[in-house]
Amino acid sequence: MSSKPFVHRGSKSWWSGKVTTLCGLVFEPGEAKSSWFTGPACPACEAIRQAKNGK
C-alpha cells in the first residue's frame, strides 16, 4: 500500500524563490515542480491554517 503525497500550504519568497510551508518544510528554488497540486491536504498545514483563521 503506497501513501499519497500531501498538498502543503505555504508562501513563496519573492527575494530568494524559496517556498516555506505552514508546517515548516522549505523547498529551494526549482524543487517545487508546480504551484498547483491535487490530492489530500497535509494535516499539519491544515491545522495551522485553521488556527490562523480562528476556526
C-alpha positions as CSV (number, residue, x, y, z in Angstrom):
1,M,0.0,0.0,0.0
2,S,1.6,3.3,-1.1
3,S,0.7,6.6,0.6
4,K,-0.4,9.6,-1.5
5,P,1.6,12.8,-1.4
6,F,0.2,15.6,0.7
7,V,-0.7,19.1,-0.5
8,H,1.1,21.7,1.6
9,R,0.0,25.3,2.1
10,G,2.7,28.0,2.3
11,S,4.2,31.0,0.7
12,K,7.0,31.7,-1.8
13,S,9.7,34.3,-1.2
14,W,9.9,36.9,-3.9
15,W,13.6,37.5,-2.9
16,S,15.0,34.1,-2.7
17,G,12.4,31.9,-4.5
18,K,12.2,29.5,-1.6
19,V,8.8,28.1,-0.7
20,T,8.1,27.8,3.0
21,T,5.0,25.7,4.1
22,L,2.9,26.4,7.1
23,C,4.2,23.1,8.7
24,G,7.8,24.2,8.2
25,L,9.0,22.5,5.1
26,V,11.3,24.6,2.9
27,F,11.6,23.9,-0.8
28,E,14.6,25.5,-2.5
29,P,14.1,27.3,-5.9
30,G,13.4,24.7,-8.6
31,E,12.5,21.9,-6.2
32,A,8.7,22.5,-6.4
33,K,7.6,21.2,-9.8
34,S,4.3,23.0,-9.8
35,S,2.3,25.6,-7.9
36,W,-0.9,23.6,-8.5
37,F,-1.5,20.5,-6.5
38,T,-4.1,17.8,-6.2
39,G,-4.7,15.2,-3.5
40,P,-5.2,15.1,0.2
41,A,-4.1,18.1,2.2
42,C,-1.3,18.0,4.8
43,P,-2.9,17.6,8.3
44,A,-0.3,19.8,9.9
45,C,-0.7,22.7,7.4
46,E,-4.5,22.5,7.6
47,A,-4.4,22.6,11.4
48,I,-2.2,25.7,11.3
49,R,-4.3,27.4,8.6
50,Q,-7.5,26.8,10.6
51,A,-5.8,28.1,13.8
52,K,-4.7,31.3,11.9
53,N,-8.2,31.8,10.6
54,G,-9.8,31.3,14.0
55,K,-11.7,28.2,13.1
